[in-house]
């Protein structure tokens, strides 16, 4: 008599990210959501990261921020795992933009905002806008003169600093702008630029490839 024994071999399914989190800009104090979708027959686990560090208790397929603050700006990624292994999403850029809050107060308007931004005003929404010299939050704007007034915030200017390193590299640093991320671009001819880093503010990046080029120029642009 022959006996046949059937064997079923179970092969865990590979993990594939079908939808990665995307870049977002949210107003300060506002809400946002980042989400990821993965294809797998196995149970999945999630761990969200901000600038490469794990976010405590952020272990769902969606990450929700109800009241975004400057410190919430940065590069978000998520590690999705199953019994086979794990996949890390590409970073999603999240910028937190400043907002002006206005409240009537007597014959004026009380304006409040956060961050080291400069208040500007204009008589129409398209400008031109001029600085409200010396205006600090909270700021009481007299509106008794009549006519419409429009307000916005501008950032303080900043510059890049370059510091040579003993290994032949160079460190590029800048204050940036609170709540915003920046690309660092490099060029050898001031015409063709390539992205070498993406950083939250303030930023510092060491380029170790400078010795490969006869000369190297740098600039920063807003990442979004």
C-alpha positions in Angstrom: 0.0 0.0 0.0 1.2 3.4 -0.9 0.5 6.5 1.1 0.6 9.9 -0.4 1.2 12.9 1.8 0.2 16.3 0.5 2.4 19.2 1.6 1.3 22.8 1.4 4.1 25.3 1.4 3.1 28.8 2.3 5.1 31.6 0.8 4.7 35.0 2.5 3.7 37.7 0.1 6.1 40.5 -0.7 5.3 44.0 0.5 4.6 46.7 -2.1 3.7 50.3 -1.4 0.9 51.3 -3.7 0.4 54.8 -2.4 3.1 56.8 -0.6 2.5 60.0 1.5 2.6 63.2 -0.6 4.0 66.7 0.1 1.7 69.1 1.9 1.6 72.7 3.1 -0.7 73.4 6.1 -1.4 76.7 7.9 -0.1 77.0 11.4 -2.8 75.7 13.8 -4.5 73.8 11.0 -5.0 70.1 10.5 -3.5 67.6 8.0 -3.3 63.9 7.3 -0.6 61.8 5.7 -1.5 58.2 4.6 0.1 55.2 3.0 -1.4 52.2 1.2 0.4 48.9 0.9 -0.4 45.6 -0.8 0.3 42.4 1.1 -1.6 39.2 2.2 0.1 39.4 5.5 -0.8 41.6 8.5 1.0 44.9 8.3 2.6 47.2 10.9 3.4 50.9 10.5 5.9 53.3 12.0 5.9 57.0 11.0 9.1 59.0 11.2 9.9 62.7 11.3 13.3 63.7 10.0 14.4 60.1 10.4 13.3 59.6 14.0 10.3 57.5 15.1 7.1 59.4 16.1 5.8 58.0 19.4 2.5 56.1 19.0 2.3 56.8 15.2 1.7 53.2 14.2 -1.4 53.4 11.9 -1.6 53.7 8.1 -2.6 57.3 8.5 -0.9 60.1 10.5 -3.1 62.9 11.6 -2.0 66.3 12.9 -4.8 68.4 14.3 -3.0 71.6 15.2 0.2 71.9 13.2 3.0 73.8 14.8 6.5 74.9 13.5 8.1 71.9 15.0 5.8 69.6 12.9 7.4 70.8 9.7 9.9 68.5 8.2 10.4 65.3 6.2 7.9 62.5 7.0 8.4 58.8 6.1 6.7 55.6 7.1 8.1 52.1 7.6 5.6 49.4 6.6 6.5 45.9 7.7 5.2 42.3 7.4 6.6 38.9 8.2 8.8 39.1 5.0 10.5 42.4 5.7 9.9 46.2 5.6 9.7 49.0 3.1 10.3 52.7 3.8 8.4 55.3 1.9 10.2 58.2 0.2 10.1 61.4 2.4 7.1 63.6 2.2 7.8 67.3 2.6 5.5 69.1 5.1 5.6 72.9 5.4 3.8 74.8 8.1 2.9 78.3 6.8 2.3 81.3 9.0 -1.3 82.6 9.6 -2.6 85.9 10.7 -5.5 85.9 13.1 -7.7 89.1 13.2 -10.2 90.1 15.8 -12.1 93.4 16.0 -11.0 95.6 18.9 -12.7 99.0 19.4 -12.1 101.1 16.3 -9.2 98.8 15.2 -8.3 95.3 14.3 -6.1 93.2 16.6 -3.7 91.1 14.5 -1.8 88.2 16.0 0.7 85.7 14.5 3.5 83.5 15.5 7.1 83.3 14.3 9.6 86.0 13.4 7.7 87.3 10.4 7.2 90.9 9.2 3.7 92.2 8.9 2.8 93.9 5.6 -0.3 95.8 4.5 -1.9 97.0 1.2 -5.2 98.6 0.1 -6.0 95.7 -2.4 -5.2 92.0 -2.3 -2.7 92.3 -5.2 -0.6 94.9 -3.6 1.8 96.6 -3.5 2.4 95.6 0.1 4.6 97.6 2.4 6.1 96.7 5.8 4.3 97.8 9.0 7.5 99.1 10.6 7.9 98.0 14.1 4.7 95.9 14.1 5.0 93.0 16.6 2.3 90.4 17.5 -0.2 91.3 18.9 -0.6 94.4 16.8 -3.5 96.8 16.9 -4.2 98.3 13.4 -6.3 101.5 13.3 -9.1 101.0 10.8 -11.0 104.2 11.5 -9.6 105.9 8.4 -11.9 103.7 6.3 -11.2 101.8 3.1 -10.2 98.2 2.8 -7.0 96.9 4.2 -5.2 93.6 3.5 -2.4 92.0 5.4 0.2 89.4 4.9 3.4 88.1 6.4 6.8 88.0 4.8 9.9 86.1 6.1 13.1 87.5 7.3 16.0 87.2 4.7 18.7 84.7 5.3 22.0 83.7 3.7 24.1 80.5 3.3 27.4 80.0 5.0 30.1 77.6 3.8 32.7 76.0 6.0 35.5 73.9 4.5 36.0 70.5 6.2 39.3 68.7 6.8 38.3 65.8 4.6 37.9 68.1 1.6 34.1 68.5 1.9 32.2 71.7 2.7 29.3 72.3 5.1 26.5 74.5 3.9 24.2 76.0 6.6 21.4 78.4 6.7 18.8 79.7 9.1 16.0 78.9 6.7 12.4 80.0 7.6 10.4 78.6 10.5 8.0 76.0 9.3 9.6 75.5 5.9 11.9 73.0 4.2 14.6 73.8 1.7 16.4 72.1 -1.2 20.1 72.6 -1.4 21.2 72.8 -5.0 24.7 72.5 -6.4 26.2 73.6 -9.8 29.5 73.8 -11.5 28.5 76.4 -14.0 25.7 78.5 -12.4 23.4 77.2 -15.1 22.7 73.5 -14.5 21.6 72.8 -10.9 21.1 69.5 -9.1 19.5 68.7 -5.8 22.0 67.4 -3.2 19.9 67.6 0.0 16.4 68.4 1.4 16.5 69.9 4.9 14.1 71.4 7.5 14.9 74.8 8.9 17.5 75.6 10.2 19.6 73.4 8.0 23.2 72.1 7.8 24.5 69.8 5.1 28.0 68.5 4.4 28.8 67.9 0.8 31.6 65.3 0.6 31.7 65.3 -3.2 33.3 68.7 -3.7 36.7 67.2 -4.5 35.2 65.6 -7.6 34.7 69.0 -9.2 37.0 71.9 -10.2 34.5 74.3 -8.6 31.1 74.0 -6.9 28.3 76.6 -6.3 25.4 76.3 -3.9 22.0 77.8 -3.4 18.8 77.0 -1.5 15.2 77.0 -2.7 11.9 76.3 -1.0 10.9 72.7 -1.0 7.3 71.8 -1.5 
